[in-house]
Amino acid sequence: MDLIQAIILAIVEGLTEFLPVSSTAHMIFTSAAFQTEGDAFVKMFQVSIQFGAILAVLVLYTKKFFNFRSVQFYVKLAFAVIPALVLGKLFDDKIEAILEKPIPIAIALVVGGVILLFIDKLFRDPVIFEEEKLSIRKAVTIGFWQCLAMMPGTSRSAASIIGGMQQGLSRKLAAEFSFFLAVPTMLAVTCYSIFLKDWNYQGKEQHGYEMIMSSSDNILYFALGNIIAFLVAVFAIKFFIGIIEKYGFRIWGWYRILAGIILLILFSI
């Protein structure tokens, strides 16, 4: 991976992480286009730059995350993230080994797109418009919905947003709670990738931080990737909220369907 490729991957991460279009799918296909998808550092890099995206949520929703008088907010997130942590630890690597292939991912994009076409009509009578009215039980249910994203191409954002709307949340609140839930979920995945997971890099097992520190180029890519992912994610979150408030989710459904069909054609040739 060179500097330009690292920048492009960071832009893709920032743009797609919080949109219901599957950032994992976009990162996998971008890596495939660069012919770097098998490189251990690239795989770790794709996960680690989620930290920049996490910071975007913390900055945009500072009052929500740092209002220490609202203990219930932290309790909800703590309980809601448990399903992803447990099931992710048990099954994520196995699922990716089977399904991290172009055709299944493209199919998942299309199927998810079809669902998004109808999501506004299916759940058009929300009853919860403020996070404070969201119960712990409903938050945990959304956490289980989020686990669907373990299948590449599904989209963590789409799964948790659909789960939120199924639980009676408004479109805006479902999207925002998806952002909130992303913080502990992605932080756990990022920390695991950098500090705990063993990667086969340059012929030996290394932790993520060892790969990062192994060269000045890797340090540069890691730092710059997180900065770019942060800046782009700030824009993407603001853009996404504005779009769904005005137009709902149909535009993202059509995007997923079109992208999935194009990828099916390309990888079937």
GULO-816518 format. One record per residue (C-alpha): x negated, z, y negated; residue in three letters; residue number from 1. Coordinates in steps of 0.05 Angstrom, whole numbers. Each point is the difference from the previous one (the first is absolute). Example, Ala and Ser with C-alpha at 12.3 -4.5 7.8 and 13.67 -1.06 7.14 Angstrom:
2
<rec x="-246" z="156" y="90" aa="ala" i="1"/>
<rec x="-27" z="-13" y="-69" aa="ser" i="2"/>
//
This chain:
269
<rec x="0" z="0" y="0" aa="met" i="1"/>
<rec x="-26" z="-18" y="-69" aa="asp" i="2"/>
<rec x="19" z="26" y="-69" aa="leu" i="3"/>
<rec x="53" z="-53" y="-14" aa="ile" i="4"/>
<rec x="34" z="13" y="67" aa="gln" i="5"/>
<rec x="0" z="75" y="-13" aa="ala" i="6"/>
<rec x="32" z="-11" y="-68" aa="ile" i="7"/>
<rec x="54" z="-46" y="29" aa="ile" i="8"/>
<rec x="15" z="50" y="56" aa="leu" i="9"/>
<rec x="7" z="56" y="-52" aa="ala" i="10"/>
<rec x="48" z="-42" y="-41" aa="ile" i="11"/>
<rec x="41" z="-15" y="62" aa="val" i="12"/>
<rec x="2" z="74" y="17" aa="glu" i="13"/>
<rec x="22" z="20" y="-70" aa="gly" i="14"/>
<rec x="53" z="-53" y="-4" aa="leu" i="15"/>
<rec x="32" z="10" y="68" aa="thr" i="16"/>
<rec x="-8" z="73" y="19" aa="glu" i="17"/>
<rec x="64" z="23" y="-35" aa="phe" i="18"/>
<rec x="40" z="-64" y="7" aa="leu" i="19"/>
<rec x="44" z="-10" y="62" aa="pro" i="20"/>
<rec x="-43" z="-59" y="24" aa="val" i="21"/>
<rec x="-50" z="34" y="47" aa="ser" i="22"/>
<rec x="-68" z="12" y="-31" aa="ser" i="23"/>
<rec x="-29" z="3" y="70" aa="thr" i="24"/>
<rec x="23" z="-70" y="16" aa="ala" i="25"/>
<rec x="-28" z="-27" y="-66" aa="his" i="26"/>
<rec x="-66" z="35" y="11" aa="met" i="27"/>
<rec x="-6" z="-26" y="71" aa="ile" i="28"/>
<rec x="15" z="-71" y="-20" aa="phe" i="29"/>
<rec x="-47" z="3" y="-60" aa="thr" i="30"/>
<rec x="-56" z="26" y="45" aa="ser" i="31"/>
<rec x="15" z="-55" y="50" aa="ala" i="32"/>
<rec x="-6" z="-52" y="-56" aa="ala" i="33"/>
<rec x="-68" z="30" y="-17" aa="phe" i="34"/>
<rec x="-18" z="4" y="74" aa="gln" i="35"/>
<rec x="-18" z="73" y="-8" aa="thr" i="36"/>
<rec x="57" z="31" y="40" aa="glu" i="37"/>
<rec x="-45" z="25" y="56" aa="gly" i="38"/>
<rec x="-50" z="36" y="-45" aa="asp" i="39"/>
<rec x="4" z="76" y="6" aa="ala" i="40"/>
<rec x="-18" z="12" y="-73" aa="phe" i="41"/>
<rec x="53" z="-49" y="-24" aa="val" i="42"/>
<rec x="53" z="36" y="43" aa="lys" i="43"/>
<rec x="-21" z="67" y="-28" aa="met" i="44"/>
<rec x="-3" z="-28" y="-70" aa="phe" i="45"/>
<rec x="72" z="-26" y="5" aa="gln" i="46"/>
<rec x="24" z="71" y="17" aa="val" i="47"/>
<rec x="-46" z="38" y="-47" aa="ser" i="48"/>
<rec x="21" z="-37" y="-63" aa="ile" i="49"/>
<rec x="70" z="28" y="10" aa="gln" i="50"/>
<rec x="-29" z="59" y="-37" aa="phe" i="51"/>
<rec x="1" z="-40" y="-64" aa="gly" i="52"/>
<rec x="73" z="-17" y="12" aa="ala" i="53"/>
<rec x="16" z="73" y="12" aa="ile" i="54"/>
<rec x="-30" z="17" y="-68" aa="leu" i="55"/>
<rec x="46" z="-50" y="-32" aa="ala" i="56"/>
<rec x="61" z="40" y="25" aa="val" i="57"/>
<rec x="-31" z="65" y="-23" aa="leu" i="58"/>
<rec x="-13" z="-27" y="-70" aa="val" i="59"/>
<rec x="68" z="-33" y="-9" aa="leu" i="60"/>
<rec x="37" z="61" y="27" aa="tyr" i="61"/>
<rec x="-45" z="55" y="-26" aa="thr" i="62"/>
<rec x="57" z="45" y="-22" aa="lys" i="63"/>
<rec x="32" z="-4" y="69" aa="lys" i="64"/>
<rec x="-64" z="14" y="41" aa="phe" i="65"/>
<rec x="-28" z="53" y="-45" aa="phe" i="66"/>
<rec x="62" z="40" y="-15" aa="asn" i="67"/>
<rec x="-20" z="60" y="41" aa="phe" i="68"/>
<rec x="66" z="35" y="-14" aa="arg" i="69"/>
<rec x="35" z="-51" y="44" aa="ser" i="70"/>
<rec x="-21" z="27" y="67" aa="val" i="71"/>
<rec x="57" z="-36" y="36" aa="gln" i="72"/>
<rec x="-31" z="-67" y="-18" aa="phe" i="73"/>
<rec x="-64" z="17" y="37" aa="tyr" i="74"/>
<rec x="38" z="29" y="58" aa="val" i="75"/>
<rec x="40" z="-64" y="8" aa="lys" i="76"/>
<rec x="-63" z="-43" y="0" aa="leu" i="77"/>
<rec x="-35" z="47" y="49" aa="ala" i="78"/>
<rec x="57" z="-4" y="50" aa="phe" i="79"/>
<rec x="13" z="-74" y="-11" aa="ala" i="80"/>
<rec x="-72" z="-20" y="14" aa="val" i="81"/>
<rec x="-3" z="37" y="67" aa="ile" i="82"/>
<rec x="32" z="-56" y="42" aa="pro" i="83"/>
<rec x="-50" z="-52" y="-25" aa="ala" i="84"/>
<rec x="-60" z="47" y="11" aa="leu" i="85"/>
<rec x="21" z="18" y="71" aa="val" i="86"/>
<rec x="24" z="-68" y="24" aa="leu" i="87"/>
<rec x="-56" z="-36" y="-37" aa="gly" i="88"/>
<rec x="-53" z="42" y="35" aa="lys" i="89"/>
<rec x="33" z="-13" y="68" aa="leu" i="90"/>
<rec x="18" z="-73" y="-3" aa="phe" i="91"/>
<rec x="-28" z="-37" y="-61" aa="asp" i="92"/>
<rec x="-65" z="-26" y="32" aa="asp" i="93"/>
<rec x="38" z="-21" y="63" aa="lys" i="94"/>
<rec x="53" z="-37" y="-40" aa="ile" i="95"/>
<rec x="-51" z="-36" y="-43" aa="glu" i="96"/>
<rec x="-40" z="-21" y="60" aa="ala" i="97"/>
<rec x="61" z="-35" y="28" aa="ile" i="98"/>
<rec x="35" z="-24" y="-63" aa="leu" i="99"/>
<rec x="-55" z="-12" y="-51" aa="glu" i="100"/>
<rec x="4" z="-74" y="15" aa="lys" i="101"/>
<rec x="24" z="-55" y="-49" aa="pro" i="102"/>
<rec x="63" z="-22" y="36" aa="ile" i="103"/>
<rec x="32" z="69" y="11" aa="pro" i="104"/>
<rec x="-16" z="19" y="-72" aa="ile" i="105"/>
<rec x="30" z="-65" y="-27" aa="ala" i="106"/>
<rec x="63" z="12" y="42" aa="ile" i="107"/>
<rec x="5" z="72" y="-27" aa="ala" i="108"/>
<rec x="-5" z="-28" y="-71" aa="leu" i="109"/>
<rec x="59" z="-47" y="13" aa="val" i="110"/>
<rec x="43" z="53" y="34" aa="val" i="111"/>
<rec x="-13" z="51" y="-55" aa="gly" i="112"/>
<rec x="16" z="-53" y="-52" aa="gly" i="113"/>
<rec x="68" z="-14" y="32" aa="val" i="114"/>
<rec x="16" z="74" y="-2" aa="ile" i="115"/>
<rec x="-19" z="5" y="-73" aa="leu" i="116"/>
<rec x="48" z="-56" y="-16" aa="leu" i="117"/>
<rec x="58" z="44" y="20" aa="phe" i="118"/>
<rec x="-26" z="70" y="-17" aa="ile" i="119"/>
<rec x="34" z="3" y="-69" aa="asp" i="120"/>
<rec x="68" z="-16" y="31" aa="lys" i="121"/>
<rec x="-9" z="46" y="59" aa="leu" i="122"/>
<rec x="-15" z="60" y="-44" aa="phe" i="123"/>
<rec x="35" z="-15" y="-65" aa="arg" i="124"/>
<rec x="32" z="69" y="-11" aa="asp" i="125"/>
<rec x="-58" z="49" y="-11" aa="pro" i="126"/>
<rec x="16" z="73" y="-10" aa="val" i="127"/>
<rec x="-69" z="28" y="-16" aa="ile" i="128"/>
<rec x="-33" z="-21" y="-66" aa="phe" i="129"/>
<rec x="-49" z="57" y="-11" aa="glu" i="130"/>
<rec x="-56" z="25" y="45" aa="glu" i="131"/>
<rec x="24" z="72" y="-12" aa="glu" i="132"/>
<rec x="65" z="-17" y="37" aa="lys" i="133"/>
<rec x="-38" z="-26" y="61" aa="leu" i="134"/>
<rec x="2" z="50" y="58" aa="ser" i="135"/>
<rec x="-59" z="15" y="46" aa="ile" i="136"/>
<rec x="39" z="-27" y="59" aa="arg" i="137"/>
<rec x="11" z="-67" y="-35" aa="lys" i="138"/>
<rec x="-74" z="-1" y="-21" aa="ala" i="139"/>
<rec x="-22" z="9" y="72" aa="val" i="140"/>
<rec x="47" z="-55" y="22" aa="thr" i="141"/>
<rec x="-33" z="-47" y="-50" aa="ile" i="142"/>
<rec x="-66" z="23" y="29" aa="gly" i="143"/>
<rec x="22" z="-25" y="68" aa="phe" i="144"/>
<rec x="21" z="-66" y="-29" aa="trp" i="145"/>
<rec x="-70" z="-6" y="-30" aa="gln" i="146"/>
<rec x="-29" z="1" y="70" aa="cys" i="147"/>
<rec x="29" z="-69" y="13" aa="leu" i="148"/>
<rec x="-58" z="-25" y="-43" aa="ala" i="149"/>
<rec x="-49" z="15" y="57" aa="met" i="150"/>
<rec x="17" z="-70" y="23" aa="met" i="151"/>
<rec x="-41" z="-47" y="-44" aa="pro" i="152"/>
<rec x="43" z="-45" y="-43" aa="gly" i="153"/>
<rec x="58" z="50" y="-6" aa="thr" i="154"/>
<rec x="-22" z="32" y="-66" aa="ser" i="155"/>
<rec x="-4" z="75" y="-12" aa="arg" i="156"/>
<rec x="34" z="-10" y="-67" aa="ser" i="157"/>
<rec x="57" z="-41" y="28" aa="ala" i="158"/>
<rec x="12" z="48" y="58" aa="ala" i="159"/>
<rec x="2" z="62" y="-43" aa="ser" i="160"/>
<rec x="42" z="-34" y="-55" aa="ile" i="161"/>
<rec x="51" z="-23" y="52" aa="ile" i="162"/>
<rec x="0" z="69" y="29" aa="gly" i="163"/>
<rec x="12" z="30" y="-68" aa="gly" i="164"/>
<rec x="58" z="-46" y="-15" aa="met" i="165"/>
<rec x="29" z="14" y="69" aa="gln" i="166"/>
<rec x="-2" z="74" y="-19" aa="gln" i="167"/>
<rec x="40" z="-14" y="-63" aa="gly" i="168"/>
<rec x="-55" z="-6" y="-52" aa="leu" i="169"/>
<rec x="6" z="-49" y="-57" aa="ser" i="170"/>
<rec x="-46" z="-61" y="0" aa="arg" i="171"/>
<rec x="-45" z="30" y="-54" aa="lys" i="172"/>
<rec x="-4" z="69" y="33" aa="leu" i="173"/>
<rec x="-12" z="-30" y="69" aa="ala" i="174"/>
<rec x="-58" z="-41" y="-28" aa="ala" i="175"/>
<rec x="-28" z="60" y="-38" aa="glu" i="176"/>
<rec x="5" z="47" y="59" aa="phe" i="177"/>
<rec x="-36" z="-54" y="41" aa="ser" i="178"/>
<rec x="-56" z="4" y="-52" aa="phe" i="179"/>
<rec x="-1" z="76" y="3" aa="phe" i="180"/>
<rec x="-3" z="0" y="76" aa="leu" i="181"/>
<rec x="-56" z="-51" y="-1" aa="ala" i="182"/>
<rec x="-47" z="50" y="-33" aa="val" i="183"/>
<rec x="-8" z="51" y="57" aa="pro" i="184"/>
<rec x="9" z="-55" y="53" aa="thr" i="185"/>
<rec x="-53" z="-46" y="-28" aa="met" i="186"/>
<rec x="-46" z="57" y="-19" aa="leu" i="187"/>
<rec x="0" z="24" y="72" aa="ala" i="188"/>
<rec x="-14" z="-70" y="26" aa="val" i="189"/>
<rec x="-55" z="-12" y="-51" aa="thr" i="190"/>
<rec x="-35" z="67" y="14" aa="cys" i="191"/>
<rec x="4" z="-13" y="75" aa="tyr" i="192"/>
<rec x="-29" z="-69" y="-9" aa="ser" i="193"/>
<rec x="-58" z="24" y="-43" aa="ile" i="194"/>
<rec x="-18" z="68" y="29" aa="phe" i="195"/>
<rec x="25" z="4" y="72" aa="leu" i="196"/>
<rec x="8" z="-68" y="33" aa="lys" i="197"/>
<rec x="-58" z="-30" y="38" aa="asp" i="198"/>
<rec x="-15" z="-73" y="-18" aa="trp" i="199"/>
<rec x="-45" z="-47" y="39" aa="asn" i="200"/>
<rec x="-44" z="-24" y="-57" aa="tyr" i="201"/>
<rec x="-66" z="-36" y="7" aa="gln" i="202"/>
<rec x="-5" z="18" y="73" aa="gly" i="203"/>
<rec x="14" z="74" y="-5" aa="lys" i="204"/>
<rec x="57" z="49" y="-10" aa="glu" i="205"/>
<rec x="6" z="22" y="-73" aa="gln" i="206"/>
<rec x="50" z="36" y="-43" aa="his" i="207"/>
<rec x="29" z="-36" y="-60" aa="gly" i="208"/>
<rec x="-40" z="38" y="-51" aa="tyr" i="209"/>
<rec x="-64" z="-18" y="38" aa="glu" i="210"/>
<rec x="18" z="-74" y="-4" aa="met" i="211"/>
<rec x="14" z="7" y="-74" aa="ile" i="212"/>
<rec x="-66" z="35" y="-14" aa="met" i="213"/>
<rec x="-41" z="-47" y="44" aa="ser" i="214"/>
<rec x="-12" z="-50" y="-56" aa="ser" i="215"/>
<rec x="7" z="-7" y="-75" aa="ser" i="216"/>
<rec x="46" z="-60" y="11" aa="asp" i="217"/>
<rec x="48" z="42" y="42" aa="asn" i="218"/>
<rec x="1" z="55" y="-53" aa="ile" i="219"/>
<rec x="16" z="-52" y="-53" aa="leu" i="220"/>
<rec x="55" z="-32" y="41" aa="tyr" i="221"/>
<rec x="32" z="68" y="15" aa="phe" i="222"/>
<rec x="-2" z="24" y="-73" aa="ala" i="223"/>
<rec x="22" z="-66" y="-31" aa="leu" i="224"/>
<rec x="54" z="-11" y="53" aa="gly" i="225"/>
<rec x="33" z="67" y="-15" aa="asn" i="226"/>
<rec x="-3" z="-12" y="-75" aa="ile" i="227"/>
<rec x="32" z="-69" y="6" aa="ile" i="228"/>
<rec x="52" z="24" y="50" aa="ala" i="229"/>
<rec x="19" z="56" y="-49" aa="phe" i="230"/>
<rec x="7" z="-45" y="-60" aa="leu" i="231"/>
<rec x="40" z="-54" y="37" aa="val" i="232"/>
<rec x="44" z="52" y="34" aa="ala" i="233"/>
<rec x="20" z="30" y="-67" aa="val" i="234"/>
<rec x="25" z="-68" y="-22" aa="phe" i="235"/>
<rec x="33" z="-15" y="68" aa="ala" i="236"/>
<rec x="39" z="66" y="0" aa="ile" i="237"/>
<rec x="27" z="-11" y="-70" aa="lys" i="238"/>
<rec x="18" z="-72" y="16" aa="phe" i="239"/>
<rec x="34" z="18" y="65" aa="phe" i="240"/>
<rec x="44" z="54" y="-30" aa="ile" i="241"/>
<rec x="23" z="-47" y="-55" aa="gly" i="242"/>
<rec x="16" z="-56" y="50" aa="ile" i="243"/>
<rec x="41" z="42" y="49" aa="ile" i="244"/>
<rec x="40" z="33" y="-56" aa="glu" i="245"/>
<rec x="21" z="-69" y="-25" aa="lys" i="246"/>
<rec x="2" z="-43" y="62" aa="tyr" i="247"/>
<rec x="-4" z="44" y="62" aa="gly" i="248"/>
<rec x="-40" z="-19" y="62" aa="phe" i="249"/>
<rec x="22" z="-72" y="14" aa="arg" i="250"/>
<rec x="-61" z="-30" y="-35" aa="ile" i="251"/>
<rec x="-46" z="39" y="46" aa="trp" i="252"/>
<rec x="40" z="-21" y="60" aa="gly" i="253"/>
<rec x="-7" z="-74" y="-17" aa="trp" i="254"/>
<rec x="-74" z="10" y="-14" aa="tyr" i="255"/>
<rec x="-11" z="31" y="69" aa="arg" i="256"/>
<rec x="39" z="-54" y="35" aa="ile" i="257"/>
<rec x="-37" z="-56" y="-35" aa="leu" i="258"/>
<rec x="-68" z="33" y="11" aa="ala" i="259"/>
<rec x="16" z="14" y="73" aa="gly" i="260"/>
<rec x="22" z="-72" y="14" aa="ile" i="261"/>
<rec x="-62" z="-29" y="-34" aa="ile" i="262"/>
<rec x="-45" z="46" y="40" aa="leu" i="263"/>
<rec x="37" z="-17" y="65" aa="leu" i="264"/>
<rec x="-12" z="-73" y="-14" aa="ile" i="265"/>
<rec x="-73" z="9" y="-18" aa="leu" i="266"/>
<rec x="-17" z="43" y="61" aa="phe" i="267"/>
<rec x="40" z="-44" y="48" aa="ser" i="268"/>
<rec x="-38" z="-63" y="-17" aa="ile" i="269"/>
//
